[in-house]
């Protein structure tokens, strides 16, 4: 599911497309859009790839074909802004370790909040 980029030791998600003859890596260590920190799990849903990031306390969403970054889920601060710290308030995650999708909902194993968080 996840792999470290052996060239620089940076976290990345390695995607193997069945029609392709090579693997494509995305991400890289960091907090910016499209960067990952400690990716733990992923889920394909429709045209989107959801990645649970333990270290950034969020779910990053990418286009499954182009692997372009689309948005984050679960990194909201209580005041509605985005932040890099984990939390227990509405819209916050604290070291998510799993993600699954059903219908229009995204279910997240929210480790240190001891809950399953549901986003729509």
KOLKE-265850 format. One line per field, with one value per residue: residue number from 1; x, y, z of N, C-alpha, C in turn; residue in three letters. Coordinates in Angstrom, 2 decimals. Atoms other than C-alpha are relative to their C-alpha. Example, Ala and Ser with C-alpha at 12.3 -4.5 7.8 and 13.67 -1.06 7.14 Angstrom:
// residues 2
k = 1 2
nX = 0.89 -0.82
nY = -1.19 -1.19
nZ = 0.00 -0.06
caX = 12.30 13.67
caY = -4.50 -1.06
caZ = 7.80 7.14
cX = 0.90 -0.77
cY = 1.20 1.09
cZ = 0.00 0.73
r = ALA SER
// end
This chain:
// residues 120
k = 1 2 3 4 5 6 7 8 9 10 11 12 13 14 15 16 17 18 19 20 21 22 23 24 25 26 27 28 29 30 31 32 33 34 35 36 37 38 39 40 41 42 43 44 45 46 47 48 49 50 51 52 53 54 55 56 57 58 59 60 61 62 63 64 65 66 67 68 69 70 71 72 73 74 75 76 77 78 79 80 81 82 83 84 85 86 87 88 89 90 91 92 93 94 95 96 97 98 99 100 101 102 103 104 105 106 107 108 109 110 111 112 113 114 115 116 117 118 119 120
nX = 0.80 -0.87 -1.40 -0.95 -0.78 -1.33 -1.04 -0.16 0.59 1.18 1.23 0.70 0.94 -0.38 1.20 -0.23 1.18 -0.04 -0.29 -1.31 -1.12 -0.89 0.66 -0.07 0.00 0.56 -0.22 -1.32 0.10 0.34 1.34 0.67 0.94 -0.63 -1.07 0.50 -0.83 0.41 1.25 0.32 1.02 0.61 1.27 0.45 1.45 0.29 -1.21 -0.87 -0.84 -0.05 -1.17 -0.01 -1.33 -0.20 -0.82 0.62 1.33 0.98 0.16 -0.29 0.77 -0.67 0.64 -0.60 -0.65 -1.15 -0.62 -0.04 0.62 1.31 0.42 -0.20 1.16 -0.30 -1.08 0.56 -0.10 1.32 0.49 0.31 -1.19 -0.77 -1.21 -0.74 0.02 1.16 0.91 1.17 1.21 0.70 -0.80 -1.40 -0.47 -1.25 -0.75 0.86 -0.75 0.76 1.03 0.87 1.06 1.26 0.91 -0.61 -0.63 -1.37 -0.15 -1.41 -0.42 -0.60 -0.72 -0.11 1.31 0.71 1.30 0.08 0.53 0.70 0.07 0.78
nY = -1.20 -1.16 0.36 -1.09 -0.26 0.44 -0.95 -1.06 0.38 -0.80 0.76 -0.18 1.04 0.57 0.44 0.85 0.05 1.29 -0.19 -0.63 0.91 -0.48 -0.60 -1.44 -0.44 -1.33 -0.45 -0.42 -0.44 -1.39 -0.38 -0.78 0.73 1.04 0.66 0.97 0.33 1.27 0.56 1.26 0.78 -0.72 0.51 -0.52 -0.19 -0.75 -0.51 -0.59 0.82 -0.58 0.48 -0.35 -0.46 0.02 -1.12 -1.30 -0.01 -0.35 0.84 -0.73 0.55 -0.18 0.55 1.34 0.15 -0.91 -0.07 -1.40 -0.29 -0.65 -0.67 0.70 0.25 0.27 -0.79 -1.27 -0.43 -0.29 -1.27 0.15 -0.12 1.24 0.00 1.24 0.73 0.85 -0.51 0.82 -0.76 0.32 -0.13 0.25 1.36 0.13 1.14 0.99 1.17 0.75 -0.76 0.79 -0.80 0.67 -1.04 -1.33 -0.18 0.45 0.48 -0.09 0.49 -1.17 0.75 -0.52 -0.45 1.23 -0.09 0.01 -1.28 0.14 -1.26 0.13
nZ = 0.00 -0.03 0.23 -0.14 1.20 -0.42 0.37 -0.99 -1.27 -0.28 0.16 1.26 0.34 1.28 0.68 1.17 0.84 0.70 1.42 0.14 -0.14 -1.07 -1.15 -0.12 -1.40 -0.25 -1.37 -0.44 -1.38 -0.23 -0.45 1.04 0.85 0.81 -0.74 -0.97 -1.16 -0.59 0.53 -0.66 0.68 1.11 0.47 1.29 0.05 1.22 0.66 -1.02 -0.87 -1.34 -0.71 -1.43 -0.42 -1.45 -0.45 0.27 -0.63 1.03 1.17 1.23 1.11 1.29 1.19 0.16 1.30 0.14 -1.32 -0.41 -1.30 0.09 -1.24 -1.27 -0.85 -1.40 -0.59 -0.44 -1.40 -0.55 0.50 1.41 0.85 0.10 -0.79 0.08 -1.26 -0.24 -1.01 -0.29 0.30 1.25 1.21 -0.28 -0.15 -0.75 0.52 0.64 0.46 0.99 0.69 0.87 0.59 0.35 0.46 -0.03 -1.30 -0.22 -1.37 -0.37 -1.31 -0.63 -1.03 -1.37 -0.47 -0.33 0.66 1.46 0.45 1.27 0.76 1.23
caX = 0.00 2.72 6.37 9.39 11.17 14.49 16.40 15.77 13.95 10.86 7.35 5.46 2.53 3.42 0.65 0.70 -1.80 -2.79 -2.45 0.95 4.33 5.85 5.00 4.34 5.21 3.39 3.81 7.03 7.75 6.04 2.91 2.08 -0.69 0.24 2.95 2.59 3.82 3.54 0.85 -0.93 -3.81 -5.56 -8.92 -10.02 -13.51 -14.82 -12.15 -10.44 -7.67 -7.91 -4.71 -4.75 -1.78 -0.77 1.82 -0.23 -3.48 -5.53 -6.80 -5.30 -7.37 -5.83 -7.17 -6.71 -5.66 -3.37 -2.44 -2.95 -3.71 -7.39 -8.07 -7.64 -10.23 -10.12 -7.49 -9.88 -9.19 -12.08 -12.27 -12.74 -9.23 -6.80 -3.95 -1.28 -1.93 -4.17 -7.21 -10.43 -12.87 -15.37 -13.61 -10.30 -8.32 -5.51 -3.21 -5.64 -4.60 -7.34 -9.80 -12.79 -15.50 -19.15 -21.59 -20.81 -19.28 -15.64 -14.96 -11.69 -10.09 -9.18 -6.51 -5.94 -9.52 -10.62 -13.40 -14.48 -14.93 -17.39 -17.15 -19.54
caY = 0.00 2.45 2.50 4.59 6.17 4.29 7.11 9.69 7.81 9.98 8.56 8.05 6.10 3.75 3.11 0.27 0.71 -2.64 -1.19 0.37 -1.28 0.70 2.02 5.67 7.31 10.30 12.37 12.99 14.00 17.19 19.03 20.94 19.99 16.71 15.86 12.99 12.14 8.55 7.29 4.34 3.25 4.09 3.62 3.98 5.42 6.46 8.62 9.46 7.95 8.63 8.36 8.26 10.26 9.43 12.21 15.05 14.10 14.15 12.32 13.51 13.04 12.58 12.00 8.28 8.74 11.78 11.44 15.20 16.47 17.46 18.28 17.36 15.88 16.03 18.69 21.43 23.38 24.11 27.66 26.26 26.95 24.25 23.28 20.60 19.52 16.64 17.39 16.00 18.69 18.54 17.92 17.02 13.79 12.57 10.14 8.38 4.83 3.63 4.93 3.40 4.82 3.84 5.86 9.52 8.96 8.58 6.53 7.12 5.11 8.03 6.42 8.71 10.00 6.36 6.78 6.26 9.69 9.98 12.72 13.39
caZ = 0.00 0.87 0.00 0.79 -2.13 -1.94 -3.59 -0.89 1.86 1.52 2.04 -1.18 -2.50 -5.31 -7.83 -10.33 -13.13 -14.72 -18.22 -17.55 -17.76 -14.88 -11.44 -10.75 -7.42 -5.99 -2.88 -1.02 2.55 3.64 4.72 1.51 -0.91 -2.59 -0.07 2.39 5.86 7.08 4.66 6.28 4.04 0.81 -0.85 -4.47 -4.92 -8.31 -9.92 -6.63 -4.49 -0.73 1.36 5.19 6.50 10.06 10.33 8.81 10.60 7.40 4.36 1.07 -2.07 -5.53 -9.04 -9.70 -13.33 -13.26 -9.55 -9.25 -5.73 -5.28 -1.61 2.06 4.40 8.19 8.76 9.88 13.04 15.37 13.99 10.45 9.17 8.10 10.36 10.59 14.17 15.13 17.20 18.60 17.48 14.62 11.31 12.98 12.91 15.15 13.33 11.00 10.13 7.77 5.20 3.38 1.13 0.69 -1.35 -0.76 2.68 3.73 6.88 8.73 11.56 13.81 16.02 19.01 19.09 19.48 16.93 13.35 11.77 8.89 6.24 3.37
cX = 0.85 1.42 0.87 0.76 1.45 1.10 0.25 -0.63 -1.22 -1.25 -0.64 -1.03 0.37 -1.24 0.37 -1.31 0.06 0.35 1.39 1.11 0.96 -0.83 0.19 -0.03 -0.58 0.29 1.45 -0.18 -0.33 -1.43 -0.79 -0.99 0.75 1.16 -0.61 0.97 -0.60 -1.33 -0.23 -0.93 -0.52 -1.26 -0.29 -1.52 -0.33 1.30 1.01 0.73 0.13 1.17 -0.07 1.43 0.08 0.68 -0.60 -1.43 -1.10 -0.13 0.30 -0.71 0.69 -0.88 0.65 0.73 1.27 0.85 0.18 -0.71 -1.32 -0.37 0.42 -1.35 0.52 1.10 -0.52 0.26 -1.40 -0.56 -0.30 1.18 0.70 1.26 0.66 0.00 -1.23 -0.87 -1.20 -1.31 -0.66 0.92 1.48 0.29 1.29 0.64 -0.90 0.82 -0.75 -1.06 -0.79 -1.11 -1.20 -1.00 0.73 0.74 1.41 0.13 1.48 0.21 0.85 0.69 -0.11 -1.26 -0.89 -1.41 0.14 -0.65 -0.60 -0.14 -0.86 0.29
cY = 1.26 -0.48 1.22 0.12 -0.35 0.99 1.05 -0.33 0.81 -0.85 0.32 -1.11 -0.48 -0.61 -0.81 -0.07 -1.29 0.14 0.60 -1.02 0.44 0.55 1.51 0.35 1.39 0.36 0.38 0.62 1.48 0.19 0.74 -0.86 -0.99 -0.71 -0.88 -0.15 -1.24 -0.51 -1.41 -0.90 0.82 -0.71 0.64 0.10 0.87 0.38 0.55 -1.06 0.74 -0.62 0.49 0.32 0.09 1.29 1.37 0.08 0.35 -1.14 0.89 -0.71 0.38 -0.54 -1.34 -0.18 0.84 0.06 1.44 0.16 0.73 0.80 -0.82 -0.19 -0.19 0.82 1.35 0.28 0.34 1.32 -0.06 0.13 -1.35 0.12 -1.36 -0.83 -0.88 0.61 -0.90 0.71 -0.45 0.22 -0.26 -1.49 0.01 -1.34 -1.09 -1.16 -0.81 0.88 -0.95 0.92 -0.87 1.08 1.32 0.27 -0.58 -0.33 -0.07 -0.60 1.09 -0.47 0.60 0.71 -1.19 0.00 -0.28 1.33 -0.19 1.39 -0.23 1.11
cZ = 0.00 -0.22 0.24 -1.31 0.33 -0.32 1.06 1.34 0.37 -0.18 -1.34 -0.13 -1.38 -0.63 -1.22 -0.77 -0.82 -1.48 -0.24 0.21 1.10 1.14 -0.03 1.48 0.08 1.44 0.21 1.37 0.10 0.43 -1.07 -0.78 -0.87 0.66 1.08 1.16 0.65 -0.56 0.53 -0.81 -1.17 -0.45 -1.35 0.03 -1.20 -0.69 0.98 0.83 1.33 0.75 1.45 0.40 1.52 0.46 -0.21 0.53 -0.99 -1.01 -1.20 -1.15 -1.31 -1.13 -0.30 -1.32 -0.09 1.26 0.49 1.35 -0.22 1.25 1.22 0.69 1.42 0.62 0.50 1.47 0.48 -0.50 -1.50 -0.94 -0.07 0.83 -0.05 1.27 0.08 1.07 0.15 -0.30 -1.29 -1.21 0.20 0.13 0.82 -0.37 -0.58 -0.57 -1.05 -0.63 -0.90 -0.49 -0.31 -0.38 -0.06 1.30 0.04 1.48 0.33 1.39 0.62 1.29 1.40 0.49 0.32 -0.59 -1.49 -0.38 -1.38 -0.63 -1.23 -0.97
r = UNK UNK UNK UNK UNK UNK UNK UNK UNK UNK UNK UNK UNK UNK UNK UNK UNK UNK UNK UNK UNK UNK UNK UNK UNK UNK UNK UNK UNK UNK UNK UNK UNK UNK UNK UNK UNK UNK UNK UNK UNK UNK UNK UNK UNK UNK UNK UNK UNK UNK UNK UNK UNK UNK UNK UNK UNK UNK UNK UNK UNK UNK UNK UNK UNK UNK UNK UNK UNK UNK UNK UNK UNK UNK UNK UNK UNK UNK UNK UNK UNK UNK UNK UNK UNK UNK UNK UNK UNK UNK UNK UNK UNK UNK UNK UNK UNK UNK UNK UNK UNK UNK UNK UNK UNK UNK UNK UNK UNK UNK UNK UNK UNK UNK UNK UNK UNK UNK UNK UNK
// end
